[in-house]
Amino acid sequence: MSYRQDLQSHPFSSFFTSIIAGFVSLLVLSCGEKQDHLISAPAHPLYKMYGTVTEDSTLLPYSDVQVDVIMTELYQGEFLDPRRTYTDSTGYYEVNDLYRARYTVLVKDPPATDTLFIAEAGIIKYEDKQFDIIIVPLDTLDVPPDTTLK
């Protein structure tokens, strides 16, 4: 009996042949499926800026005030249009879809459009930015009289 006849008559030969044929079929099919999928590079990650707006002495929330976030210096991505949101009843605000950048944050009282707060904040780390705002009413500040030179 030749070596080939010996392999064909072996009880496991058809079993191994079936396993190898199945493996090759799976390999060929899986390669074909992957060719249909496009893999694109991830876009610049987006972050959010959030926090609360409260009054200095009472720590009561400022509800329904306007919070504007304006990009002033770009670190990554593209320049964004200014974003606007309003605080809820607890003083919470959230602005989504921001890139890593420096922003000017303005808080305004919508009926009077008086600016209550202005500051710079940056999303520098690769994470969302918590930026809590405490408003100090002007009538509580010790402002010296006008001392401009004439």
C-alpha positions as CSV (number, residue, x, y, z in Angstrom):
1,M,0.0,0.0,0.0
2,S,1.4,3.4,-0.9
3,Y,1.6,6.3,1.4
4,R,-1.2,8.2,-0.4
5,Q,-3.5,5.2,-0.1
6,D,-2.6,4.9,3.5
7,L,-3.6,8.5,4.2
8,Q,-6.9,8.2,2.3
9,S,-7.9,5.1,4.3
10,H,-7.0,6.7,7.6
11,P,-10.2,7.3,9.7
12,F,-9.2,10.9,10.6
13,S,-8.2,12.0,7.0
14,S,-11.7,13.2,6.0
15,F,-12.2,14.9,9.4
16,F,-8.9,16.9,9.0
17,T,-9.6,17.7,5.4
18,S,-13.1,19.1,6.3
19,I,-11.6,21.2,9.1
20,I,-8.9,22.6,6.8
21,A,-11.4,23.3,4.1
22,G,-13.7,25.1,6.5
23,F,-10.9,27.2,7.9
24,V,-9.8,28.3,4.4
25,S,-13.4,29.1,3.5
26,L,-13.8,31.3,6.6
27,L,-10.5,33.0,5.9
28,V,-11.5,33.8,2.3
29,L,-15.0,35.0,3.3
30,S,-13.8,37.2,6.1
31,C,-11.2,38.8,4.0
32,G,-13.8,39.6,1.3
33,E,-16.2,41.1,3.9
34,K,-13.5,43.5,5.3
35,Q,-12.8,44.9,1.9
36,D,-16.4,46.4,1.9
37,H,-15.8,48.4,5.0
38,L,-14.0,51.7,4.8
39,I,-11.8,52.7,7.8
40,S,-11.4,56.4,8.2
41,A,-9.2,58.3,10.6
42,P,-11.0,59.7,13.6
43,A,-12.0,63.3,13.6
44,H,-10.7,65.8,16.2
45,P,-12.3,64.8,19.5
46,L,-15.0,67.0,20.9
47,Y,-15.4,68.1,24.5
48,K,-17.9,70.0,26.6
49,M,-17.7,72.9,29.0
50,Y,-20.1,72.8,31.9
51,G,-20.6,74.2,35.3
52,T,-22.9,76.3,37.5
53,V,-23.5,80.0,37.8
54,T,-24.1,81.2,41.3
55,E,-24.2,84.4,43.3
56,D,-21.1,85.1,45.5
57,S,-22.6,85.8,49.0
58,T,-25.6,83.5,48.9
59,L,-24.4,80.8,46.5
60,L,-27.9,80.8,45.1
61,P,-28.1,79.8,41.4
62,Y,-28.6,82.2,38.6
63,S,-31.3,80.6,36.5
64,D,-32.2,81.5,32.9
65,V,-29.1,83.6,32.3
66,Q,-27.3,83.5,28.9
67,V,-23.9,81.8,28.7
68,D,-21.9,82.6,25.5
69,V,-18.7,80.7,24.7
70,I,-16.6,82.3,22.0
71,M,-13.4,80.6,20.7
72,T,-10.4,82.9,20.8
73,E,-7.4,80.7,20.2
74,L,-7.4,77.3,18.5
75,Y,-5.3,74.3,19.6
76,Q,-6.9,71.6,17.4
77,G,-9.7,71.4,14.9
78,E,-11.3,74.3,13.1
79,F,-12.6,77.6,14.4
80,L,-16.1,77.3,15.7
81,D,-19.0,79.8,15.7
82,P,-19.9,81.2,19.1
83,R,-22.0,78.9,21.2
84,R,-24.9,80.0,23.3
85,T,-26.9,78.3,26.0
86,Y,-28.9,79.2,29.1
87,T,-28.7,78.1,32.7
88,D,-31.4,75.9,34.1
89,S,-33.2,76.4,37.5
90,T,-30.1,75.1,39.3
91,G,-27.7,77.4,37.5
92,Y,-26.3,74.6,35.5
93,Y,-25.1,75.2,31.9
94,E,-23.5,72.9,29.3
95,V,-21.9,73.7,25.9
96,N,-21.2,70.7,23.8
97,D,-19.1,70.0,20.7
98,L,-16.0,72.1,21.5
99,Y,-12.5,71.6,20.4
100,R,-9.3,72.0,22.5
101,A,-9.0,75.8,22.4
102,R,-9.2,79.0,24.5
103,Y,-12.6,80.5,24.9
104,T,-14.1,83.7,26.2
105,V,-17.0,83.0,28.5
106,L,-19.7,85.7,28.8
107,V,-22.7,85.5,31.2
108,K,-25.5,88.0,30.4
109,D,-28.8,88.7,32.0
110,P,-31.1,88.2,28.9
111,P,-33.8,90.8,29.6
112,A,-31.3,93.6,30.1
113,T,-28.4,92.1,28.2
114,D,-26.1,93.3,30.9
115,T,-22.8,91.4,31.1
116,L,-22.6,89.9,34.5
117,F,-19.3,88.0,34.0
118,I,-16.5,87.7,31.5
119,A,-13.5,85.4,31.7
120,E,-11.1,83.3,29.7
121,A,-11.3,79.5,29.9
122,G,-9.4,76.8,28.0
123,I,-10.0,73.2,27.1
124,I,-6.3,72.2,27.2
125,K,-6.3,68.7,28.5
126,Y,-8.0,66.0,26.5
127,E,-11.1,66.0,28.7
128,D,-14.3,67.9,29.4
129,K,-13.9,71.2,31.2
130,Q,-15.8,72.1,34.4
131,F,-15.9,75.9,34.7
132,D,-18.0,77.1,37.6
133,I,-18.9,80.8,37.6
134,I,-19.5,82.9,40.8
135,I,-21.1,86.3,40.1
136,V,-20.1,89.1,42.5
137,P,-22.8,91.9,42.4
138,L,-21.2,95.3,41.7
139,D,-23.1,96.9,44.6
140,T,-21.2,94.6,47.1
141,L,-17.7,95.6,45.8
142,D,-15.6,98.2,47.5
143,V,-14.9,100.4,44.5
144,P,-12.8,103.5,45.2
145,P,-14.0,106.9,43.9
146,D,-12.8,108.0,40.5
147,T,-9.1,108.7,40.9
148,T,-8.2,109.5,37.3
149,L,-5.6,112.2,36.8
150,K,-6.8,115.4,35.2
